[in-house]
């Protein structure tokens, strides 16, 4: 079984052994989370074996630096197409394909960090001690008998010693509802994500130039249509203020919205800049952060804005109201109310003292709920608690 994997840096260790199953993209929050987990395990002197789906040179370098093992899963996935199969067949085949591997690794804890609901659930169910970290939430499904079937199978596949972690209270309630865990709510816990050390407040109060920033993939659920409408509305009223709206991130709709901006003749104040490796540069330069998403399990980009001391205007969607306190660190608006977003932006543009107040309170909220220290302590406590079950 082990021969189908590419094994990197195998070594022996007397310490706690963790098998980490990682599902993430080329960029974004789930990728950042894996790097944070690896750093935490290195700090705790844990022996780690990482299994990932896609080749990733940066993660390879991190594993080499920490002395961790890294396994390629491409061979087994190409042979079985597990990743492309629909639930529940995917989950049942995972139990079959990973059974020998999990046993041979001999991990004390199996941890899955996933952005795809139920991916790797079959593998984590093979371990006596496992954590299933889900960065989003499962959909309900349209047909009643399918929902009941999902609940029955997941009750079997999520043994009592398995703990499910997620990133917001909103996601927790969705998981409990969709997976039928109403009588086992204690199995699901929330650990708010972190974006690292606080950066401090931006100091642009006297600057004539103002930036309104959004960071994320340019896709439909991030709501670029409302974002574009609010930018046009603000410029119509405040063209003399030199407000520049910037969206950082790639995505399927990137070129479409770049073309719309050009057709509107608005490229002098609206920019879809695409993917940028140095996103911090944009946070340092911006004055107001906006996130009008229709779906958002938590909102890492908004958390990043908090740690830079930036007031945030977000939609009343998913976990976003858990990040932003309405009237204290920013405002919460209906996701389709572009005029509501525009009015809040205007209020902050003309009142530098209010911007500073919201920015300072944003930093305080980051320190209280999303700090690196808090995340590390909470995450490690869940690792140790499942070993006591």
C-alpha positions in Angstrom: 0.0 0.0 0.0 2.8 2.4 0.9 4.5 1.9 -2.4 1.9 4.1 -4.3 3.0 7.2 -2.3 6.0 9.4 -2.7 7.6 9.4 0.7 9.7 12.5 1.8 11.9 12.8 4.9 10.8 9.6 6.8 12.1 9.7 10.3 11.5 8.2 13.7 10.2 10.3 16.6 9.2 9.4 20.2 6.7 12.3 20.2 3.0 12.4 19.4 2.3 11.3 15.8 -0.3 13.1 13.7 -1.5 12.2 10.3 -2.7 15.4 8.6 -5.0 15.1 5.5 -5.1 18.4 3.7 -7.6 19.8 1.2 -6.8 23.3 -0.1 -6.4 25.3 -3.3 -3.6 27.3 -4.9 -4.5 30.3 -2.7 -7.0 31.2 0.0 -7.9 30.5 3.6 -7.8 26.6 3.6 -4.2 26.8 2.3 -3.2 29.3 4.9 -4.8 27.1 7.6 -2.6 24.1 6.6 0.5 26.2 7.0 -0.7 27.4 10.4 -1.3 23.8 11.5 2.2 22.8 10.4 3.7 25.7 12.3 1.7 24.7 15.4 2.9 21.1 15.2 6.5 22.2 14.8 6.2 24.4 17.9 4.8 21.4 19.8 7.5 19.0 18.5 5.0 16.7 17.0 5.9 14.0 14.4 3.7 14.8 11.4 2.8 12.9 8.2 1.1 15.2 5.7 -1.1 13.7 2.9 -2.2 16.2 0.2 -4.0 15.8 -3.1 -2.0 18.2 -5.3 1.7 18.8 -5.8 2.8 21.9 -3.8 6.4 23.0 -3.7 5.9 25.6 -1.0 4.3 23.0 1.3 7.1 20.6 0.5 9.7 23.1 1.6 7.8 23.7 4.8 7.7 20.0 5.6 11.4 19.7 4.8 12.2 22.6 7.1 10.1 21.1 9.9 11.3 17.6 9.4 7.8 16.3 8.6 6.9 13.5 6.2 5.0 14.4 3.0 3.0 12.0 1.0 1.7 12.4 -2.6 -1.9 11.1 -3.0 -2.1 11.7 -6.8 -1.5 8.0 -7.7 -4.2 6.6 -5.6 -6.7 9.3 -6.6 -6.0 8.9 -10.3 -6.5 5.1 -10.0 -9.8 5.3 -8.1 -11.1 8.8 -8.9 -12.2 9.1 -5.3 -12.0 12.9 -5.4 -14.5 13.0 -8.2 -17.0 10.5 -6.8 -20.2 11.6 -5.2 -21.1 11.0 -1.6 -21.6 8.5 0.0 -19.6 6.3 -2.4 -16.6 8.6 -2.0 -16.6 8.3 1.8 -17.1 4.5 1.7 -14.2 4.0 -0.7 -12.0 6.3 1.4 -12.4 3.8 4.2 -11.3 1.0 1.9 -8.3 2.8 0.3 -7.0 4.4 3.5 -7.4 1.5 5.9 -4.0 0.0 5.4 -2.3 3.3 5.1 -3.7 4.7 8.3 -2.7 1.6 10.2 0.9 1.6 8.8 1.4 5.3 9.7 0.5 4.4 13.3 -0.7 8.0 14.0 -2.0 8.8 17.5 -4.4 11.4 15.9 -5.8 11.7 12.4 -6.6 15.3 11.5 -8.4 16.4 8.3 -8.4 20.1 7.3 -10.9 20.4 4.4 -12.8 23.0 2.5 -14.9 20.3 0.8 -17.6 18.9 3.1 -17.2 15.1 3.8 -13.9 14.8 1.9 -11.6 12.5 4.0 -14.4 11.7 6.4 -13.9 8.0 5.6 -10.2 8.2 6.5 -10.7 10.0 9.8 -13.4 7.5 10.8 -10.7 4.8 10.8 -8.9 6.3 13.7 -9.7 6.1 17.4 -8.7 9.7 17.9 -9.5 12.1 15.1 -10.3 15.8 14.4 -12.3 16.8 11.3 -11.8 20.5 10.6 -14.4 21.8 8.1 -13.9 25.3 6.8 -17.3 25.6 5.3 -20.6 23.7 5.8 -22.5 21.0 4.0 -25.6 21.7 1.9 -29.0 20.5 3.1 -29.9 18.6 -0.1 -33.3 18.9 -1.8 -34.9 15.5 -1.3 -36.0 14.4 2.2 -35.0 10.7 1.9 -31.5 11.8 0.8 -31.1 14.0 3.9 -32.2 11.2 6.1 -29.7 8.8 4.4 -26.9 11.3 4.8 -27.6 11.6 8.5 -27.7 7.9 9.1 -24.4 7.3 7.2 -22.6 10.2 8.9 -23.8 9.0 12.3 -22.0 5.8 11.5 -18.9 7.4 10.0 -18.5 10.0 12.8 -17.7 7.8 15.8 -18.1 9.2 19.3 -14.4 9.9 19.7 -14.2 12.0 16.6 -14.5 15.7 17.1 -15.6 18.1 14.4 -14.2 21.6 14.4 -15.4 24.5 12.3 -14.8 28.2 11.9 -18.0 29.9 13.0 -21.2 29.4 15.0 -23.1 29.7 11.8 -21.2 26.8 10.2 -21.6 24.7 13.4 -25.4 25.0 13.3 -25.4 24.0 9.6 -23.2 21.0 10.3 -25.4 19.9 13.2 -28.6 20.3 11.1 -27.3 18.7 7.9 -25.4 15.8 9.5 -28.2 15.0 12.0 -26.1 15.7 15.2 -28.8 17.5 17.2 -28.4 15.0 20.0 -24.6 15.2 19.8 -24.0 18.9 19.6 -20.9 18.6 21.8 -19.2 16.8 18.9 -19.0 20.1 17.0 -16.8 22.9 18.3 -15.9 26.4 17.0 -12.3 27.6 16.8 -12.2 31.0 15.1 -9.4 31.3 12.6 -6.5 33.7 12.9 -4.4 35.7 10.4 -1.3 36.0 12.5 0.0 38.9 14.6 -1.9 42.1 14.7 -0.5 44.7 12.3 -1.7 48.0 13.9 -3.8 50.8 12.5 -3.2 52.4 9.1 -2.4 56.1 9.3 -4.1 57.7 6.3 -6.3 60.2 8.1 -4.9 63.3 6.3 -4.5 61.7 2.9 -6.6 63.1 0.1 -6.6 59.7 -1.6 -8.9 57.0 -0.1 -9.0 53.3 -0.9 -12.0 50.9 -0.4 -10.7 47.4 -0.5 -12.1 43.9 -1.1 -10.0 40.7 -1.1 -11.3 37.4 -2.5 -12.0 35.3 -5.5 -14.1 37.1 -8.2 -16.9 34.6 -8.2 -20.7 34.9 -8.0 -21.1 34.2 -4.2 -18.7 36.9 -3.4 -21.2 39.3 -5.0 -19.1 41.4 -7.4 -22.3 42.8 -9.0 -23.4 44.6 -5.7 -19.8 45.7 -5.2 -19.6 47.3 -8.6 -23.0 49.0 -8.1 -21.9 50.5 -4.7 -18.6 51.7 -6.2 -20.5 53.6 -9.0 -23.0 55.0 -6.4 -20.2 56.3 -4.1 -18.3 57.9 -7.0 -21.5 59.6 -8.3 -21.8 61.4 -5.0 -18.2 61.8 -4.0 -16.2 62.0 -7.2 -14.2 65.0 -5.8 -12.9 62.8 -2.9 -10.7 60.6 -5.2 -12.0 57.3 -3.8 -10.5 54.2 -5.4 -12.3 50.9 -5.2 -9.9 47.9 -5.4 -10.7 44.2 -5.6 -7.7 41.9 -5.1 -8.1 38.2 -6.2 -8.5 36.0 -9.2 -11.6 34.0 -10.2 -13.9 32.9 -13.0 -15.5 36.3 -13.3 -12.4 38.4 -13.2 -12.2 39.2 -16.9 -15.9 39.7 -17.2 -15.9 42.4 -14.5 -12.7 44.0 -15.8 -14.6 44.4 -19.1 -17.6 45.8 -17.4 -15.5 48.5 -15.7 -14.0 49.5 -19.0 -17.4 49.6 -20.7 -18.6 51.9 -17.9 -15.6 54.2 -18.3 -14.8 53.7 -14.6 -11.3 52.3 -14.7 -9.9 55.5 -13.2 -11.6 54.7 -9.8 -12.4 50.9 -10.0 -9.8 48.2 -10.3 -10.0 44.4 -10.4 -6.2 43.8 -10.0 -6.3 40.0 -10.0 -4.2 37.8 -7.8 -1.4 39.5 -5.8 1.2 37.7 -3.6 1.7 40.7 -1.4 -1.9 41.3 -0.2 -0.6 43.1 2.9 0.4 46.0 0.7 -3.2 46.7 -0.1 -4.4 46.4 3.5 -1.7 48.8 4.6 -2.9 51.4 2.0 -6.7 51.0 2.4 -9.1 53.0 4.6 -12.3 51.0 4.5 -12.8 47.3 3.9 -16.0 45.9 2.2 -17.3 42.3 1.9 -20.8 42.0 0.3 -20.7 38.1 0.0 -23.9 36.1 -0.4 -22.2 33.0 1.2 -19.4 33.2 3.8 -18.6 30.6 6.5 -16.5 33.2 8.4 -14.5 35.6 6.2 -10.7 35.4 6.6 -10.2 38.6 4.5 -12.4 40.5 6.9 -10.4 39.1 9.9 -7.3 40.3 8.1 -8.8 43.8 7.8 -9.5 43.8 11.6 -5.9 43.0 12.4 -4.8 46.0 10.3 -7.2 48.2 12.2 -9.6 48.8 9.3 -13.3 49.5 9.7 -15.3 46.8 7.8 -18.7 47.0 6.1 -20.0 43.4 5.5 -23.1 41.6 4.5 -25.5 39.9 7.0 -24.4 36.5 5.6 -23.1 33.3 7.3 -20.3 34.0 9.8 -19.7 37.6 8.9 -21.8 39.0 11.7 -19.6 37.0 14.1 -16.6 38.9 12.9 -17.9 42.5 12.6 -19.8 44.2 15.5 -22.5 46.4 13.9 -21.9 50.0 14.9 -18.6 49.3 16.7 -16.1 47.9 14.2 -18.1 48.7 11.1 -21.6 47.9 9.8 -23.6 44.9 8.7 -25.8 45.4 5.6 -28.1 43.2 3.5 -26.0 41.6 0.8 -28.0 43.0 -2.1 -28.4 46.5 -0.7 -25.8 48.4 -2.7 -27.1 51.8 -1.6 -26.9 50.7 2.1 -23.2 49.8 1.5 -22.7 53.1 -0.3 -24.2 55.1 2.5 -22.0 53.4 5.1 -18.9 54.0 2.9 -19.9 57.7 2.6 -20.3 58.0 6.4 -16.8 56.8 7.0 -15.3 58.8 4.1 -16.4 62.1 5.6 -15.8 61.3 9.3 -12.1 60.5 9.9 -12.7 60.3 13.7 -15.3 57.6 13.2 -12.9 55.7 10.9 -10.2 55.9 13.6 -12.7 54.8 16.3 -13.9 51.8 14.3 -10.4 50.9 13.4 -9.2 50.9 17.0 -12.1 48.8 18.1 -11.4 46.4 15.1 -7.9 45.8 16.5 -9.3 45.2 20.0 -11.8 42.7 18.6 -9.1 40.9 16.6 -7.0 40.5 19.8 -10.0 39.2 21.8 -11.3 36.7 19.3 -8.9 36.0 16.4 -5.4 36.4 17.7 -2.7 33.8 16.9 -2.2 33.0 20.6 -5.9 32.3 21.1 -6.2 30.1 18.0 -3.1 28.1 19.0 -4.3 27.5 22.5 -7.8 26.5 21.5 -6.6 24.3 18.6 -4.1 22.4 20.7 -6.6 21.9 23.5 -8.8 20.0 21.1 -5.9 17.8 20.1 -5.1 16.9 23.7 -8.8 16.5 24.7 -9.5 13.8 22.1 -6.6 11.8 23.4 -8.3 11.7 26.8 -11.5 10.1 25.4 
